[in-house]
Amino acid sequence: MFRSFGPMEIGLVLLIILIIFGVGKLPQVGGAIGNGLREFRKASHGEGEGESKVDARAGALPPTSDKAAKS
């Protein structure tokens, strides 16, 4: 029923993606796909069980200065 993808099919898919997203958005789309794959691999290998450094920093309160604390 399905046959393997050849160069013509891959080229057609890439052309459709180029038309839909445009040249300016392709780096952003590629980066988002790459980040998604990286997170999926981390989760599938069990590396994402604890909080990541980014999550830990996002939940922390910003440092306060003495001037702001006294007012």
CHARMM-style PDB file with segment names, atoms N, HN, CA, C and O in Angstrom:
ATOM      1  N   MET     1       0.821  -1.180   0.000  1.00  0.00      PROA
ATOM      2  CA  MET     1       0.000   0.000   0.000  1.00  0.00      PROA
ATOM      3  C   MET     1       0.871   1.251   0.000  1.00  0.00      PROA
ATOM      4  O   MET     1       0.756   2.089  -0.894  1.00  0.00      PROA
ATOM      5  N   PHE     2       1.753   1.381   1.012  1.00  0.00      PROA
ATOM      6  HN  PHE     2       1.847   0.700   1.738  1.00  0.00      PROA
ATOM      7  CA  PHE     2       2.654   2.518   1.058  1.00  0.00      PROA
ATOM      8  C   PHE     2       4.024   2.077   0.564  1.00  0.00      PROA
ATOM      9  O   PHE     2       4.496   0.989   0.894  1.00  0.00      PROA
ATOM     10  N   ARG     3       4.644   2.920  -0.216  1.00  0.00      PROA
ATOM     11  HN  ARG     3       4.260   3.804  -0.484  1.00  0.00      PROA
ATOM     12  CA  ARG     3       6.002   2.627  -0.634  1.00  0.00      PROA
ATOM     13  C   ARG     3       6.937   3.617   0.039  1.00  0.00      PROA
ATOM     14  O   ARG     3       6.477   4.612   0.597  1.00  0.00      PROA
ATOM     15  N   SER     4       8.204   3.373  -0.001  1.00  0.00      PROA
ATOM     16  HN  SER     4       8.578   2.565  -0.455  1.00  0.00      PROA
ATOM     17  CA  SER     4       9.145   4.260   0.675  1.00  0.00      PROA
ATOM     18  C   SER     4       9.197   5.612  -0.035  1.00  0.00      PROA
ATOM     19  O   SER     4       8.917   5.722  -1.229  1.00  0.00      PROA
ATOM     20  N   PHE     5       9.559   6.624   0.728  1.00  0.00      PROA
ATOM     21  HN  PHE     5       9.786   6.535   1.698  1.00  0.00      PROA
ATOM     22  CA  PHE     5       9.651   7.962   0.175  1.00  0.00      PROA
ATOM     23  C   PHE     5      10.916   8.092  -0.654  1.00  0.00      PROA
ATOM     24  O   PHE     5      12.006   7.734  -0.208  1.00  0.00      PROA
ATOM     25  N   GLY     6      10.763   8.593  -1.834  1.00  0.00      PROA
ATOM     26  HN  GLY     6       9.877   8.883  -2.197  1.00  0.00      PROA
ATOM     27  CA  GLY     6      11.898   8.840  -2.708  1.00  0.00      PROA
ATOM     28  C   GLY     6      12.260  10.314  -2.689  1.00  0.00      PROA
ATOM     29  O   GLY     6      11.645  11.091  -1.958  1.00  0.00      PROA
ATOM     30  N   PRO     7      13.239  10.707  -3.473  1.00  0.00      PROA
ATOM     31  CA  PRO     7      13.660  12.110  -3.497  1.00  0.00      PROA
ATOM     32  C   PRO     7      12.556  13.055  -3.990  1.00  0.00      PROA
ATOM     33  O   PRO     7      12.479  14.197  -3.536  1.00  0.00      PROA
ATOM     34  N   MET     8      11.719  12.605  -4.892  1.00  0.00      PROA
ATOM     35  HN  MET     8      11.781  11.677  -5.261  1.00  0.00      PROA
ATOM     36  CA  MET     8      10.639  13.465  -5.397  1.00  0.00      PROA
ATOM     37  C   MET     8       9.610  13.749  -4.303  1.00  0.00      PROA
ATOM     38  O   MET     8       9.142  14.882  -4.184  1.00  0.00      PROA
ATOM     39  N   GLU     9       9.252  12.756  -3.513  1.00  0.00      PROA
ATOM     40  HN  GLU     9       9.632  11.836  -3.610  1.00  0.00      PROA
ATOM     41  CA  GLU     9       8.277  12.954  -2.455  1.00  0.00      PROA
ATOM     42  C   GLU     9       8.826  13.863  -1.359  1.00  0.00      PROA
ATOM     43  O   GLU     9       8.120  14.738  -0.856  1.00  0.00      PROA
ATOM     44  N   ILE    10      10.077  13.652  -0.996  1.00  0.00      PROA
ATOM     45  HN  ILE    10      10.650  12.941  -1.404  1.00  0.00      PROA
ATOM     46  CA  ILE    10      10.704  14.489   0.027  1.00  0.00      PROA
ATOM     47  C   ILE    10      10.798  15.930  -0.470  1.00  0.00      PROA
ATOM     48  O   ILE    10      10.528  16.863   0.287  1.00  0.00      PROA
ATOM     49  N   GLY    11      11.175  16.118  -1.716  1.00  0.00      PROA
ATOM     50  HN  GLY    11      11.395  15.360  -2.331  1.00  0.00      PROA
ATOM     51  CA  GLY    11      11.247  17.458  -2.295  1.00  0.00      PROA
ATOM     52  C   GLY    11       9.893  18.135  -2.325  1.00  0.00      PROA
ATOM     53  O   GLY    11       9.791  19.334  -2.066  1.00  0.00      PROA
ATOM     54  N   LEU    12       8.853  17.380  -2.637  1.00  0.00      PROA
ATOM     55  HN  LEU    12       8.936  16.406  -2.847  1.00  0.00      PROA
ATOM     56  CA  LEU    12       7.503  17.934  -2.663  1.00  0.00      PROA
ATOM     57  C   LEU    12       7.062  18.368  -1.271  1.00  0.00      PROA
ATOM     58  O   LEU    12       6.464  19.433  -1.114  1.00  0.00      PROA
ATOM     59  N   VAL    13       7.348  17.560  -0.266  1.00  0.00      PROA
ATOM     60  HN  VAL    13       7.834  16.694  -0.393  1.00  0.00      PROA
ATOM     61  CA  VAL    13       6.999  17.911   1.108  1.00  0.00      PROA
ATOM     62  C   VAL    13       7.756  19.168   1.537  1.00  0.00      PROA
ATOM     63  O   VAL    13       7.167  20.059   2.150  1.00  0.00      PROA
ATOM     64  N   LEU    14       9.043  19.255   1.228  1.00  0.00      PROA
ATOM     65  HN  LEU    14       9.521  18.532   0.730  1.00  0.00      PROA
ATOM     66  CA  LEU    14       9.821  20.438   1.577  1.00  0.00      PROA
ATOM     67  C   LEU    14       9.311  21.684   0.862  1.00  0.00      PROA
ATOM     68  O   LEU    14       9.297  22.765   1.450  1.00  0.00      PROA
ATOM     69  N   LEU    15       8.894  21.553  -0.384  1.00  0.00      PROA
ATOM     70  HN  LEU    15       8.905  20.675  -0.862  1.00  0.00      PROA
ATOM     71  CA  LEU    15       8.348  22.678  -1.134  1.00  0.00      PROA
ATOM     72  C   LEU    15       7.039  23.154  -0.515  1.00  0.00      PROA
ATOM     73  O   LEU    15       6.806  24.358  -0.407  1.00  0.00      PROA
ATOM     74  N   ILE    16       6.194  22.228  -0.111  1.00  0.00      PROA
ATOM     75  HN  ILE    16       6.383  21.250  -0.198  1.00  0.00      PROA
ATOM     76  CA  ILE    16       4.928  22.608   0.533  1.00  0.00      PROA
ATOM     77  C   ILE    16       5.195  23.321   1.853  1.00  0.00      PROA
ATOM     78  O   ILE    16       4.536  24.314   2.161  1.00  0.00      PROA
ATOM     79  N   ILE    17       6.149  22.830   2.633  1.00  0.00      PROA
ATOM     80  HN  ILE    17       6.684  22.024   2.383  1.00  0.00      PROA
ATOM     81  CA  ILE    17       6.506  23.473   3.900  1.00  0.00      PROA
ATOM     82  C   ILE    17       7.041  24.873   3.647  1.00  0.00      PROA
ATOM     83  O   ILE    17       6.717  25.802   4.387  1.00  0.00      PROA
ATOM     84  N   LEU    18       7.854  25.038   2.614  1.00  0.00      PROA
ATOM     85  HN  LEU    18       8.118  24.284   2.012  1.00  0.00      PROA
ATOM     86  CA  LEU    18       8.400  26.349   2.267  1.00  0.00      PROA
ATOM     87  C   LEU    18       7.284  27.311   1.886  1.00  0.00      PROA
ATOM     88  O   LEU    18       7.313  28.478   2.274  1.00  0.00      PROA
ATOM     89  N   ILE    19       6.302  26.834   1.131  1.00  0.00      PROA
ATOM     90  HN  ILE    19       6.279  25.885   0.815  1.00  0.00      PROA
ATOM     91  CA  ILE    19       5.188  27.689   0.720  1.00  0.00      PROA
ATOM     92  C   ILE    19       4.331  28.084   1.920  1.00  0.00      PROA
ATOM     93  O   ILE    19       3.904  29.234   2.027  1.00  0.00      PROA
ATOM     94  N   ILE    20       4.081  27.143   2.815  1.00  0.00      PROA
ATOM     95  HN  ILE    20       4.427  26.209   2.729  1.00  0.00      PROA
ATOM     96  CA  ILE    20       3.213  27.414   3.966  1.00  0.00      PROA
ATOM     97  C   ILE    20       3.872  28.381   4.945  1.00  0.00      PROA
ATOM     98  O   ILE    20       3.254  29.365   5.350  1.00  0.00      PROA
ATOM     99  N   PHE    21       5.113  28.114   5.325  1.00  0.00      PROA
ATOM    100  HN  PHE    21       5.616  27.315   4.996  1.00  0.00      PROA
ATOM    101  CA  PHE    21       5.754  28.901   6.373  1.00  0.00      PROA
ATOM    102  C   PHE    21       6.558  30.078   5.850  1.00  0.00      PROA
ATOM    103  O   PHE    21       6.766  31.042   6.586  1.00  0.00      PROA
ATOM    104  N   GLY    22       7.008  30.035   4.630  1.00  0.00      PROA
ATOM    105  HN  GLY    22       6.839  29.251   4.032  1.00  0.00      PROA
ATOM    106  CA  GLY    22       7.821  31.115   4.096  1.00  0.00      PROA
ATOM    107  C   GLY    22       9.264  30.989   4.526  1.00  0.00      PROA
ATOM    108  O   GLY    22       9.591  30.237   5.445  1.00  0.00      PROA
ATOM    109  N   VAL    23      10.116  31.726   3.858  1.00  0.00      PROA
ATOM    110  HN  VAL    23       9.850  32.336   3.112  1.00  0.00      PROA
ATOM    111  CA  VAL    23      11.556  31.636   4.102  1.00  0.00      PROA
ATOM    112  C   VAL    23      11.925  32.193   5.469  1.00  0.00      PROA
ATOM    113  O   VAL    23      12.833  31.674   6.118  1.00  0.00      PROA
ATOM    114  N   GLY    24      11.246  33.228   5.914  1.00  0.00      PROA
ATOM    115  HN  GLY    24      10.509  33.650   5.387  1.00  0.00      PROA
ATOM    116  CA  GLY    24      11.587  33.867   7.185  1.00  0.00      PROA
ATOM    117  C   GLY    24      11.296  33.018   8.403  1.00  0.00      PROA
ATOM    118  O   GLY    24      11.977  33.149   9.419  1.00  0.00      PROA
ATOM    119  N   LYS    25      10.306  32.154   8.326  1.00  0.00      PROA
ATOM    120  HN  LYS    25       9.752  32.048   7.500  1.00  0.00      PROA
ATOM    121  CA  LYS    25       9.908  31.348   9.484  1.00  0.00      PROA
ATOM    122  C   LYS    25      10.608  29.996   9.548  1.00  0.00      PROA
ATOM    123  O   LYS    25      10.528  29.324  10.576  1.00  0.00      PROA
ATOM    124  N   LEU    26      11.284  29.577   8.496  1.00  0.00      PROA
ATOM    125  HN  LEU    26      11.348  30.123   7.660  1.00  0.00      PROA
ATOM    126  CA  LEU    26      11.893  28.243   8.487  1.00  0.00      PROA
ATOM    127  C   LEU    26      12.900  28.020   9.613  1.00  0.00      PROA
ATOM    128  O   LEU    26      12.877  26.950  10.222  1.00  0.00      PROA
ATOM    129  N   PRO    27      13.791  28.978   9.925  1.00  0.00      PROA
ATOM    130  CA  PRO    27      14.695  28.732  11.058  1.00  0.00      PROA
ATOM    131  C   PRO    27      13.963  28.560  12.385  1.00  0.00      PROA
ATOM    132  O   PRO    27      14.373  27.749  13.216  1.00  0.00      PROA
ATOM    133  N   GLN    28      12.886  29.313  12.591  1.00  0.00      PROA
ATOM    134  HN  GLN    28      12.553  29.971  11.916  1.00  0.00      PROA
ATOM    135  CA  GLN    28      12.121  29.191  13.825  1.00  0.00      PROA
ATOM    136  C   GLN    28      11.414  27.838  13.895  1.00  0.00      PROA
ATOM    137  O   GLN    28      11.378  27.200  14.947  1.00  0.00      PROA
ATOM    138  N   VAL    29      10.858  27.413  12.770  1.00  0.00      PROA
ATOM    139  HN  VAL    29      10.887  27.931  11.916  1.00  0.00      PROA
ATOM    140  CA  VAL    29      10.173  26.118  12.733  1.00  0.00      PROA
ATOM    141  C   VAL    29      11.170  24.991  12.971  1.00  0.00      PROA
ATOM    142  O   VAL    29      10.888  24.060  13.725  1.00  0.00      PROA
ATOM    143  N   GLY    30      12.327  25.071  12.336  1.00  0.00      PROA
ATOM    144  HN  GLY    30      12.556  25.827  11.723  1.00  0.00      PROA
ATOM    145  CA  GLY    30      13.358  24.048  12.530  1.00  0.00      PROA
ATOM    146  C   GLY    30      13.852  23.996  13.966  1.00  0.00      PROA
ATOM    147  O   GLY    30      14.065  22.919  14.521  1.00  0.00      PROA
ATOM    148  N   GLY    31      14.032  25.168  14.562  1.00  0.00      PROA
ATOM    149  HN  GLY    31      13.859  26.044  14.111  1.00  0.00      PROA
ATOM    150  CA  GLY    31      14.460  25.214  15.958  1.00  0.00      PROA
ATOM    151  C   GLY    31      13.424  24.639  16.897  1.00  0.00      PROA
ATOM    152  O   GLY    31      13.767  23.942  17.852  1.00  0.00      PROA
ATOM    153  N   ALA    32      12.153  24.925  16.634  1.00  0.00      PROA
ATOM    154  HN  ALA    32      11.875  25.491  15.858  1.00  0.00      PROA
ATOM    155  CA  ALA    32      11.088  24.390  17.481  1.00  0.00      PROA
ATOM    156  C   ALA    32      11.000  22.872  17.355  1.00  0.00      PROA
ATOM    157  O   ALA    32      10.790  22.175  18.347  1.00  0.00      PROA
ATOM    158  N   ILE    33      11.159  22.365  16.146  1.00  0.00      PROA
ATOM    159  HN  ILE    33      11.330  22.931  15.339  1.00  0.00      PROA
ATOM    160  CA  ILE    33      11.141  20.911  15.948  1.00  0.00      PROA
ATOM    161  C   ILE    33      12.336  20.271  16.646  1.00  0.00      PROA
ATOM    162  O   ILE    33      12.199  19.227  17.284  1.00  0.00      PROA
ATOM    163  N   GLY    34      13.503  20.892  16.526  1.00  0.00      PROA
ATOM    164  HN  GLY    34      13.614  21.740  16.007  1.00  0.00      PROA
ATOM    165  CA  GLY    34      14.700  20.369  17.191  1.00  0.00      PROA
ATOM    166  C   GLY    34      14.560  20.350  18.700  1.00  0.00      PROA
ATOM    167  O   GLY    34      14.939  19.376  19.350  1.00  0.00      PROA
ATOM    168  N   ASN    35      14.014  21.429  19.266  1.00  0.00      PROA
ATOM    169  HN  ASN    35      13.706  22.221  18.738  1.00  0.00      PROA
ATOM    170  CA  ASN    35      13.808  21.467  20.718  1.00  0.00      PROA
ATOM    171  C   ASN    35      12.801  20.419  21.155  1.00  0.00      PROA
ATOM    172  O   ASN    35      12.971  19.788  22.198  1.00  0.00      PROA
ATOM    173  N   GLY    36      11.765  20.231  20.372  1.00  0.00      PROA
ATOM    174  HN  GLY    36      11.627  20.744  19.525  1.00  0.00      PROA
ATOM    175  CA  GLY    36      10.776  19.214  20.709  1.00  0.00      PROA
ATOM    176  C   GLY    36      11.362  17.816  20.688  1.00  0.00      PROA
ATOM    177  O   GLY    36      11.079  17.006  21.569  1.00  0.00      PROA
ATOM    178  N   LEU    37      12.177  17.531  19.686  1.00  0.00      PROA
ATOM    179  HN  LEU    37      12.408  18.190  18.970  1.00  0.00      PROA
ATOM    180  CA  LEU    37      12.826  16.221  19.615  1.00  0.00      PROA
ATOM    181  C   LEU    37      13.801  16.014  20.769  1.00  0.00      PROA
ATOM    182  O   LEU    37      13.893  14.919  21.324  1.00  0.00      PROA
ATOM    183  N   ARG    38      14.522  17.065  21.123  1.00  0.00      PROA
ATOM    184  HN  ARG    38      14.447  17.954  20.672  1.00  0.00      PROA
ATOM    185  CA  ARG    38      15.480  16.966  22.233  1.00  0.00      PROA
ATOM    186  C   ARG    38      14.749  16.677  23.543  1.00  0.00      PROA
ATOM    187  O   ARG    38      15.177  15.824  24.320  1.00  0.00      PROA
ATOM    188  N   GLU    39      13.645  17.387  23.789  1.00  0.00      PROA
ATOM    189  HN  GLU    39      13.297  18.080  23.158  1.00  0.00      PROA
ATOM    190  CA  GLU    39      12.866  17.146  25.003  1.00  0.00      PROA
ATOM    191  C   GLU    39      12.257  15.747  25.006  1.00  0.00      PROA
ATOM    192  O   GLU    39      12.195  15.100  26.052  1.00  0.00      PROA
ATOM    193  N   PHE    40      11.812  15.280  23.852  1.00  0.00      PROA
ATOM    194  HN  PHE    40      11.862  15.805  23.003  1.00  0.00      PROA
ATOM    195  CA  PHE    40      11.254  13.930  23.766  1.00  0.00      PROA
ATOM    196  C   PHE    40      12.308  12.886  24.089  1.00  0.00      PROA
ATOM    197  O   PHE    40      12.026  11.925  24.804  1.00  0.00      PROA
ATOM    198  N   ARG    41      13.515  13.058  23.573  1.00  0.00      PROA
ATOM    199  HN  ARG    41      13.744  13.839  22.991  1.00  0.00      PROA
ATOM    200  CA  ARG    41      14.589  12.100  23.846  1.00  0.00      PROA
ATOM    201  C   ARG    41      14.970  12.111  25.319  1.00  0.00      PROA
ATOM    202  O   ARG    41      15.204  11.057  25.910  1.00  0.00      PROA
ATOM    203  N   LYS    42      15.033  13.305  25.918  1.00  0.00      PROA
ATOM    204  HN  LYS    42      14.843  14.162  25.438  1.00  0.00      PROA
ATOM    205  CA  LYS    42      15.344  13.379  27.341  1.00  0.00      PROA
ATOM    206  C   LYS    42      14.284  12.667  28.168  1.00  0.00      PROA
ATOM    207  O   LYS    42      14.606  11.935  29.103  1.00  0.00      PROA
ATOM    208  N   ALA    43      13.029  12.882  27.824  1.00  0.00      PROA
ATOM    209  HN  ALA    43      12.768  13.477  27.064  1.00  0.00      PROA
ATOM    210  CA  ALA    43      11.935  12.266  28.573  1.00  0.00      PROA
ATOM    211  C   ALA    43      11.918  10.751  28.370  1.00  0.00      PROA
ATOM    212  O   ALA    43      11.628  10.003  29.304  1.00  0.00      PROA
ATOM    213  N   SER    44      12.224  10.303  27.167  1.00  0.00      PROA
ATOM    214  HN  SER    44      12.459  10.911  26.409  1.00  0.00      PROA
ATOM    215  CA  SER    44      12.181   8.867  26.914  1.00  0.00      PROA
ATOM    216  C   SER    44      13.348   8.135  27.573  1.00  0.00      PROA
ATOM    217  O   SER    44      13.244   6.941  27.854  1.00  0.00      PROA
ATOM    218  N   HSD    45      14.448   8.829  27.821  1.00  0.00      PROA
ATOM    219  HN  HSD    45      14.532   9.799  27.593  1.00  0.00      PROA
ATOM    220  CA  HSD    45      15.592   8.213  28.490  1.00  0.00      PROA
ATOM    221  C   HSD    45      15.554   8.424  29.999  1.00  0.00      PROA
ATOM    222  O   HSD    45      16.420   7.925  30.717  1.00  0.00      PROA
ATOM    223  N   GLY    46      14.569   9.150  30.477  1.00  0.00      PROA
ATOM    224  HN  GLY    46      13.865   9.555  29.893  1.00  0.00      PROA
ATOM    225  CA  GLY    46      14.422   9.351  31.910  1.00  0.00      PROA
ATOM    226  C   GLY    46      15.282  10.449  32.467  1.00  0.00      PROA
ATOM    227  O   GLY    46      15.446  10.535  33.684  1.00  0.00      PROA
ATOM    228  N   GLU    47      15.841  11.297  31.625  1.00  0.00      PROA
ATOM    229  HN  GLU    47      15.708  11.227  30.636  1.00  0.00      PROA
ATOM    230  CA  GLU    47      16.682  12.378  32.123  1.00  0.00      PROA
ATOM    231  C   GLU    47      15.856  13.549  32.631  1.00  0.00      PROA
ATOM    232  O   GLU    47      16.384  14.390  33.358  1.00  0.00      PROA
ATOM    233  N   GLY    48      14.610  13.633  32.284  1.00  0.00      PROA
ATOM    234  HN  GLY    48      14.180  12.950  31.694  1.00  0.00      PROA
ATOM    235  CA  GLY    48      13.777  14.764  32.666  1.00  0.00      PROA
ATOM    236  C   GLY    48      12.966  14.530  33.910  1.00  0.00      PROA
ATOM    237  O   GLY    48      11.949  15.196  34.105  1.00  0.00      PROA
ATOM    238  N   GLU    49      13.377  13.596  34.778  1.00  0.00      PROA
ATOM    239  HN  GLU    49      14.203  13.055  34.620  1.00  0.00      PROA
ATOM    240  CA  GLU    49      12.592  13.281  35.959  1.00  0.00      PROA
ATOM    241  C   GLU    49      12.626  14.414  36.979  1.00  0.00      PROA
ATOM    242  O   GLU    49      11.592  14.729  37.568  1.00  0.00      PROA
ATOM    243  N   GLY    50      13.770  15.030  37.203  1.00  0.00      PROA
ATOM    244  HN  GLY    50      14.610  14.774  36.724  1.00  0.00      PROA
ATOM    245  CA  GLY    50      13.874  16.141  38.139  1.00  0.00      PROA
ATOM    246  C   GLY    50      13.662  17.453  37.419  1.00  0.00      PROA
ATOM    247  O   GLY    50      13.458  17.496  36.206  1.00  0.00      PROA
ATOM    248  N   GLU    51      13.714  18.529  38.198  1.00  0.00      PROA
ATOM    249  HN  GLU    51      13.880  18.494  39.184  1.00  0.00      PROA
ATOM    250  CA  GLU    51      13.574  19.835  37.582  1.00  0.00      PROA
ATOM    251  C   GLU    51      14.840  20.168  36.815  1.00  0.00      PROA
ATOM    252  O   GLU    51      15.948  19.893  37.273  1.00  0.00      PROA
ATOM    253  N   SER    52      14.668  20.751  35.670  1.00  0.00      PROA
ATOM    254  HN  SER    52      13.768  20.974  35.297  1.00  0.00      PROA
ATOM    255  CA  SER    52      15.836  21.175  34.906  1.00  0.00      PROA
ATOM    256  C   SER    52      16.325  22.503  35.460  1.00  0.00      PROA
ATOM    257  O   SER    52      15.636  23.136  36.259  1.00  0.00      PROA
ATOM    258  N   LYS    53      17.509  22.927  35.039  1.00  0.00      PROA
ATOM    259  HN  LYS    53      18.069  22.412  34.390  1.00  0.00      PROA
ATOM    260  CA  LYS    53      18.063  24.183  35.513  1.00  0.00      PROA
ATOM    261  C   LYS    53      17.195  25.361  35.104  1.00  0.00      PROA
ATOM    262  O   LYS    53      17.055  26.320  35.863  1.00  0.00      PROA
ATOM    263  N   VAL    54      16.619  25.301  33.931  1.00  0.00      PROA
ATOM    264  HN  VAL    54      16.733  24.522  33.315  1.00  0.00      PROA
ATOM    265  CA  VAL    54      15.773  26.389  33.452  1.00  0.00      PROA
ATOM    266  C   VAL    54      14.520  26.479  34.299  1.00  0.00      PROA
ATOM    267  O   VAL    54      14.112  27.580  34.669  1.00  0.00      PROA
ATOM    268  N   ASP    55      13.892  25.344  34.622  1.00  0.00      PROA
ATOM    269  HN  ASP    55      14.224  24.449  34.322  1.00  0.00      PROA
ATOM    270  CA  ASP    55      12.691  25.346  35.435  1.00  0.00      PROA
ATOM    271  C   ASP    55      12.990  25.851  36.841  1.00  0.00      PROA
ATOM    272  O   ASP    55      12.184  26.579  37.419  1.00  0.00      PROA
ATOM    273  N   ALA    56      14.124  25.478  37.391  1.00  0.00      PROA
ATOM    274  HN  ALA    56      14.779  24.886  36.921  1.00  0.00      PROA
ATOM    275  CA  ALA    56      14.478  25.906  38.736  1.00  0.00      PROA
ATOM    276  C   ALA    56      14.693  27.417  38.776  1.00  0.00      PROA
ATOM    277  O   ALA    56      14.286  28.078  39.731  1.00  0.00      PROA
ATOM    278  N   ARG    57      15.332  27.960  37.744  1.00  0.00      PROA
ATOM    279  HN  ARG    57      15.663  27.422  36.968  1.00  0.00      PROA
ATOM    280  CA  ARG    57      15.554  29.402  37.708  1.00  0.00      PROA
ATOM    281  C   ARG    57      14.252  30.154  37.466  1.00  0.00      PROA
ATOM    282  O   ARG    57      14.080  31.258  37.980  1.00  0.00      PROA
ATOM    283  N   ALA    58      13.352  29.591  36.710  1.00  0.00      PROA
ATOM    284  HN  ALA    58      13.492  28.694  36.292  1.00  0.00      PROA
ATOM    285  CA  ALA    58      12.094  30.269  36.400  1.00  0.00      PROA
ATOM    286  C   ALA    58      11.218  30.401  37.638  1.00  0.00      PROA
ATOM    287  O   ALA    58      10.468  31.369  37.763  1.00  0.00      PROA
ATOM    288  N   GLY    59      11.303  29.437  38.557  1.00  0.00      PROA
ATOM    289  HN  GLY    59      11.913  28.651  38.456  1.00  0.00      PROA
ATOM    290  CA  GLY    59      10.473  29.480  39.746  1.00  0.00      PROA
ATOM    291  C   GLY    59      11.071  30.289  40.880  1.00  0.00      PROA
ATOM    292  O   GLY    59      10.385  30.571  41.863  1.00  0.00      PROA
ATOM    293  N   ALA    60      12.326  30.666  40.766  1.00  0.00      PROA
ATOM    294  HN  ALA    60      12.882  30.437  39.967  1.00  0.00      PROA
ATOM    295  CA  ALA    60      12.992  31.394  41.836  1.00  0.00      PROA
ATOM    296  C   ALA    60      12.565  32.858  41.823  1.00  0.00      PROA
ATOM    297  O   ALA    60      12.250  33.421  40.774  1.00  0.00      PROA
ATOM    298  N   LEU    61      12.563  33.456  43.000  1.00  0.00      PROA
ATOM    299  HN  LEU    61      12.820  32.999  43.852  1.00  0.00      PROA
ATOM    300  CA  LEU    61      12.246  34.872  43.095  1.00  0.00      PROA
ATOM    301  C   LEU    61      13.446  35.694  42.660  1.00  0.00      PROA
ATOM    302  O   LEU    61      14.584  35.284  42.889  1.00  0.00      PROA
ATOM    303  N   PRO    62      13.220  36.832  42.045  1.00  0.00      PROA
ATOM    304  CA  PRO    62      14.347  37.672  41.650  1.00  0.00      PROA
ATOM    305  C   PRO    62      15.006  38.274  42.879  1.00  0.00      PROA
ATOM    306  O   PRO    62      14.338  38.527  43.882  1.00  0.00      PROA
ATOM    307  N   PRO    63      16.320  38.505  42.809  1.00  0.00      PROA
ATOM    308  CA  PRO    63      17.012  39.064  43.957  1.00  0.00      PROA
ATOM    309  C   PRO    63      16.523  40.480  44.213  1.00  0.00      PROA
ATOM    310  O   PRO    63      16.283  41.246  43.280  1.00  0.00      PROA
ATOM    311  N   THR    64      16.377  40.820  45.495  1.00  0.00      PROA
ATOM    312  HN  THR    64      16.572  40.198  46.253  1.00  0.00      PROA
ATOM    313  CA  THR    64      15.927  42.164  45.856  1.00  0.00      PROA
ATOM    314  C   THR    64      17.119  42.960  46.350  1.00  0.00      PROA
ATOM    315  O   THR    64      18.054  42.420  46.941  1.00  0.00      PROA
ATOM    316  N   SER    65      17.062  44.246  46.094  1.00  0.00      PROA
ATOM    317  HN  SER    65      16.303  44.685  45.613  1.00  0.00      PROA
ATOM    318  CA  SER    65      18.128  45.111  46.590  1.00  0.00      PROA
ATOM    319  C   SER    65      17.715  45.667  47.951  1.00  0.00      PROA
ATOM    320  O   SER    65      16.544  45.602  48.327  1.00  0.00      PROA
ATOM    321  N   ASP    66      18.668  46.203  48.672  1.00  0.00      PROA
ATOM    322  HN  ASP    66      19.618  46.256  48.366  1.00  0.00      PROA
ATOM    323  CA  ASP    66      18.389  46.750  50.007  1.00  0.00      PROA
ATOM    324  C   ASP    66      17.465  47.959  49.911  1.00  0.00      PROA
ATOM    325  O   ASP    66      16.633  48.174  50.792  1.00  0.00      PROA
ATOM    326  N   LYS    67      17.604  48.747  48.851  1.00  0.00      PROA
ATOM    327  HN  LYS    67      18.280  48.572  48.135  1.00  0.00      PROA
ATOM    328  CA  LYS    67      16.771  49.945  48.684  1.00  0.00      PROA
ATOM    329  C   LYS    67      15.310  49.549  48.525  1.00  0.00      PROA
ATOM    330  O   LYS    67      14.435  50.191  49.106  1.00  0.00      PROA
ATOM    331  N   ALA    68      15.031  48.519  47.759  1.00  0.00      PROA
ATOM    332  HN  ALA    68      15.742  47.998  47.287  1.00  0.00      PROA
ATOM    333  CA  ALA    68      13.651  48.100  47.528  1.00  0.00      PROA
ATOM    334  C   ALA    68      13.056  47.491  48.806  1.00  0.00      PROA
ATOM    335  O   ALA    68      11.857  47.626  49.049  1.00  0.00      PROA
ATOM    336  N   ALA    69      13.869  46.833  49.614  1.00  0.00      PROA
ATOM    337  HN  ALA    69      14.844  46.724  49.417  1.00  0.00      PROA
ATOM    338  CA  ALA    69      13.390  46.199  50.832  1.00  0.00      PROA
ATOM    339  C   ALA    69      13.062  47.223  51.899  1.00  0.00      PROA
ATOM    340  O   ALA    69      12.147  47.004  52.693  1.00  0.00      PROA
ATOM    341  N   LYS    70      13.791  48.352  51.943  1.00  0.00      PROA
ATOM    342  HN  LYS    70      14.534  48.530  51.298  1.00  0.00      PROA
ATOM    343  CA  LYS    70      13.581  49.383  52.951  1.00  0.00      PROA
ATOM    344  C   LYS    70      12.379  50.270  52.645  1.00  0.00      PROA
ATOM    345  O   LYS    70      11.817  50.864  53.565  1.00  0.00      PROA
ATOM    346  N   SER    71      11.968  50.379  51.389  1.00  0.00      PROA
ATOM    347  HN  SER    71      12.425  49.897  50.642  1.00  0.00      PROA
ATOM    348  CA  SER    71      10.872  51.293  51.047  1.00  0.00      PROA
ATOM    349  C   SER    71       9.533  50.744  51.412  1.00  0.00      PROA
ATOM    350  OT1 SER    71       8.515  51.397  51.186  1.00  0.00      PROA
TER     351      SER     71
END
